[in-house]
Amino acid sequence: MSAITLNKTIMKERLFKFAVFSRLSLLVMQVFFNKLLPDHNADVFKPFHEESEMSTLDNLVAFILGGLKRWDGVYFLHITEYGYTYENTLAFYPLYPLIVRLIANTVLFPLQFIAHYQSVLCLASASVNFVVFVKSACVLFELGQEVLKNDRVAYKGALLFSITPSSIFMSAPYSECLYFYLTLRGLLSLERGNLLHASLMFGMSFVSRSNGSLNICFLLYVLSKRTLRELKRLWIDARINFLVRLTTPWLFITSTFIPYVLLFAISTMPFVLYHWYVYKLYCTKDITLEMPGHLKQYGEDNNLKSPDHEPSSWCNNWIPYSYGYIQSHIWGQGFLKYWQLKQVPNFLLAVPVTMVTLSLACTFFKHNRYTCLTLGYDEVGSAKKSEDVDSLFRLEGSALVPYVLHALSLTVFAWFCIHIQVLTRLLFSSCPVLYWHCAHLITPHTTRQKQYNEYDVSAKRLESVEVTCPHAKPWTNLLTNQIWNIQQEPIVTKLILVYFIGYFVIGVLLFSNFLPWT
């Protein structure tokens, strides 16, 4: 095994250990903070359960995981157990509840004999997020290697993900963790040219979170570039050979157009099926849902519309899209609707991640002006016109175009159209480029890594990325070394590390006690 291969193996092992360590640390902190402070009496969705005797396992689950069942987590666990009993629950997409329910009814099924179903679901949700989070860290590292061609930045970006500012939402019963994993898997497949697998991953992300719709843009971007290259090739062939000119339209339709339309259909079909189900449940009443009596009573007491009520106005739209109706009519979201004086603290919470995104966009544009103007479609021209600057973002300009546009689009949309406090978890559970940018900022001399030929004795070996002992403690790595020596770090590094760690800790403290957070 070569030194480079061994070093990458050590990095993956160290990353795995650190991701596991961060999740266990968060769990311990959540238990501590939840018992340290009394829960805030938040006026939110809290459907009660029928009273019954608690078993030892029920009490243990409530003690260990009780601080995670907060805010939107209550919705997800409710949907997992009862389905879409109220119209406002339709804003929470179904893949995560389905997976949690599947695990609870298969792997954890024996526990249903000694604990309530609610406790088993809570345990299943925590287990799913734990496994998916660790796998996401590993996939983020692989994706960074593919896109950046720089092991150090890719590795440190994955380490930063392990202490992401949205950490609490990656462990609580939210769909952010699953969504990020599916997004990363889709992007990795896209980078490796596996379009079918990418379409499947993006399709599943589409029914994990609503912003999964933007993931389709990654697929369309790659397909459009391939289509232009294919048209250019066919045009050149047609000018040379008359027979080719006659068959060019058919060649394009059969080899490019039809396969790409099918890929797009695969990526959008889960979304269509979910909204077809919702339409049948709430509009035409072709699908029925059994509701326990206590849930019917809770709905009546809180004016919540159930499938038994008259259909809402969205059912009569040309495209019956429930999500847009719920966001505007129930959650009060819309253009500039959140721009109120009382919401200033929530806007301040979103300032750090906004600054990171703007820093990314400015840095990228500075080193890739021509690439930005051509949206990366002219790869040859971008390479010729790139500035002579030794920068990671210049060397990988064309590859990063959709990633930067994705992050910038979400930021602009959030500031003007939705509840701004969700921006932190929205971006850090959607945009891998933010972790790479932060890793780039705290890592000196981050240029593209040259390919190394182990048989060329005259070539200089690549610098070791992870130089610590492979048997070192799981919290010891390149990132933690910087944290321990933060006083010697530059001001930018200090700000980024304080931001990540601060939001990690404060998020756990506030969220676990039902206090407002991002």
Salt bridges, closest charged atoms under 4 A:
ASP39 OD2 - ARG70 NH2 2.81
GLU50 OE2 - HIS294 ND1 3.89
ASP58 OD2 - HIS116 ND1 3.54
ASP72 OD2 - ARG425 NH2 3.63
GLU142 OE1 - ARG192 NH2 3.26
GLU146 OE2 - ARG192 NE 3.32
ASP151 OD2 - LYS8 NZ 3.70
GLU176 OE2 - ARG209 NH1 2.90
GLU176 OE2 - ARG425 NH1 2.49
GLU230 OE2 - ARG233 NH2 2.60
ASP237 OD2 - ARG233 NH1 3.05
ASP286 OD2 - LYS280 NZ 3.19
GLU379 OE2 - LYS225 NZ 2.50
GLU387 OE2 - ARG369 NH1 2.41
GLU396 OE2 - ARG448 NH1 3.07
GLU463 OE2 - ARG152 NH2 3.45
